Amino acid sequence: MENALTYYVEKKESRLYRIYKNAMERSGSKKYRKHILQAMAELEDDYVTTSQICELLTQYMGEEINSSQISVPLKNLKSAKYGCILQDAVRADIDGNFVTYTAFSDPAFKSFIRIQFLREGPSDMDAKQTRTPFLSSLR
């Protein structure tokens, strides 16, 4: 049983890693996709709004980030080309209004990306970043 579990975890991690690496930018200074995934992993909620993501990206990047700046990278992370890491989820808020949230398509991505950011160590953005309590507590 232990061997089967180890095999499953290693295969799952390998699949998640391939999708994650495919989704990362290979050029450009902003690296919005990477920071969006970091924000999604650090937020405790499973369903997050674009404004929540923008709030963390503003902290990470040291400049005001608005939804129009991340709309294309966010859409890319929901596309097959980048592995459909994220997906839209329409849910009712406390007032009964329907709101579109963003969620990981596979809940395992949240934990995987948290671990991956710890493995990768400080990024070129760390000088500007104010990390959220979750990842700060793990370093």
C-alpha positions as CSV (number, residue, x, y, z in Angstrom):
1,M,0.0,0.0,0.0
2,E,2.8,2.4,0.9
3,N,4.5,1.8,-2.5
4,A,1.3,2.5,-4.3
5,L,0.7,5.7,-2.4
6,T,4.3,6.9,-3.0
7,Y,3.9,6.1,-6.7
8,Y,0.6,8.0,-6.9
9,V,2.1,11.1,-5.2
10,E,5.2,11.1,-7.4
11,K,3.1,10.8,-10.6
12,K,0.7,13.5,-9.5
13,E,3.6,15.8,-8.6
14,S,5.3,15.1,-11.9
15,R,2.1,16.0,-13.8
16,L,1.5,19.2,-11.8
17,Y,5.1,20.2,-12.2
18,R,5.0,19.9,-16.0
19,I,1.8,22.0,-16.2
20,Y,3.2,24.6,-13.8
21,K,6.5,25.0,-15.8
22,N,4.5,25.3,-19.0
23,A,2.5,28.1,-17.6
24,M,5.4,30.2,-16.4
25,E,6.7,33.1,-18.4
26,R,10.0,32.7,-20.1
27,S,10.5,36.4,-20.7
28,G,9.3,39.8,-19.5
29,S,9.8,41.6,-16.3
30,K,6.3,41.5,-14.8
31,K,5.8,37.7,-14.7
32,Y,2.1,38.2,-14.1
33,R,1.2,34.5,-14.5
34,K,3.7,33.4,-11.9
35,H,2.5,36.1,-9.4
36,I,-1.1,35.2,-10.0
37,L,-0.4,31.6,-9.2
38,Q,1.5,32.7,-6.1
39,A,-1.4,34.9,-5.0
40,M,-3.9,32.1,-5.6
41,A,-1.8,29.7,-3.5
42,E,-1.3,32.1,-0.7
43,L,-4.9,33.1,-0.3
44,E,-6.7,30.9,2.1
45,D,-10.0,31.0,0.2
46,D,-10.5,28.4,-2.5
47,Y,-12.6,30.8,-4.6
48,V,-11.0,34.3,-5.0
49,T,-12.0,37.5,-6.8
50,T,-9.8,39.4,-9.3
51,S,-9.6,42.2,-6.8
52,Q,-8.1,39.9,-4.1
53,I,-5.5,38.8,-6.7
54,C,-4.8,42.4,-7.6
55,E,-4.4,43.3,-4.0
56,L,-1.6,40.8,-3.5
57,L,0.1,41.5,-6.8
58,T,0.2,45.2,-5.7
59,Q,2.0,44.1,-2.6
60,Y,4.4,41.8,-4.5
61,M,5.3,44.2,-7.2
62,G,5.4,47.5,-5.3
63,E,3.1,49.2,-7.7
64,E,-0.7,49.5,-8.2
65,I,-2.0,46.5,-10.2
66,N,-5.5,46.6,-11.6
67,S,-7.7,44.0,-13.1
68,S,-7.1,45.1,-16.7
69,Q,-3.4,44.5,-16.3
70,I,-3.9,40.9,-15.3
71,S,-6.9,40.0,-17.5
72,V,-4.9,38.4,-20.3
73,P,-2.5,36.5,-18.0
74,L,-5.4,35.3,-15.9
75,K,-7.3,34.2,-19.1
76,N,-4.1,32.4,-20.2
77,L,-4.0,30.4,-17.0
78,K,-7.5,29.2,-17.7
79,S,-6.7,28.1,-21.2
80,A,-5.6,24.7,-22.5
81,K,-2.4,26.2,-23.9
82,Y,-1.2,26.8,-20.3
83,G,-2.7,23.7,-18.8
84,C,-6.0,25.0,-17.4
85,I,-4.5,25.5,-14.0
86,L,-7.3,27.9,-13.1
87,Q,-11.0,28.0,-13.8
88,D,-13.9,30.3,-13.4
89,A,-16.5,29.4,-10.7
90,V,-19.8,31.3,-10.5
91,R,-21.2,31.3,-7.0
92,A,-23.7,33.3,-5.1
93,D,-22.3,35.8,-2.6
94,I,-23.9,36.5,0.8
95,D,-26.5,38.8,-0.8
96,G,-27.5,36.2,-3.3
97,N,-25.8,37.9,-6.3
98,F,-23.8,35.7,-8.6
99,V,-20.1,36.5,-8.7
100,T,-17.4,35.0,-10.9
101,Y,-14.5,33.7,-8.8
102,T,-11.3,32.1,-9.9
103,A,-10.3,28.7,-8.5
104,F,-7.6,26.1,-9.1
105,S,-8.9,23.4,-11.5
106,D,-7.3,20.8,-9.4
107,P,-7.3,21.5,-5.6
108,A,-3.8,19.9,-5.4
109,F,-2.3,22.8,-7.3
110,K,-2.7,25.1,-4.2
111,S,-0.5,22.9,-2.1
112,F,1.9,22.1,-5.0
113,I,2.4,25.8,-5.8
114,R,3.0,26.6,-2.2
115,I,5.7,24.0,-2.0
116,Q,7.1,24.9,-5.4
117,F,7.6,28.6,-4.3
118,L,9.5,27.3,-1.2
119,R,11.7,25.1,-3.4
120,E,12.5,27.9,-5.8
121,G,13.6,30.2,-3.0
122,P,13.7,34.0,-3.3
123,S,12.7,35.4,-6.6
124,D,13.9,38.5,-8.3
125,M,10.8,40.2,-7.0
126,D,11.5,39.5,-3.3
127,A,13.1,42.8,-2.7
128,K,9.8,44.5,-3.5
129,Q,7.4,41.8,-2.1
130,T,5.6,41.8,1.2
131,R,4.7,38.1,1.6
132,T,1.5,37.0,3.1
133,P,1.7,35.3,6.5
134,F,1.4,31.8,5.0
135,L,4.6,31.6,3.0
136,S,6.5,33.9,5.4
137,S,5.8,31.4,8.2
138,L,7.3,28.5,6.1
139,R,10.6,30.1,5.2
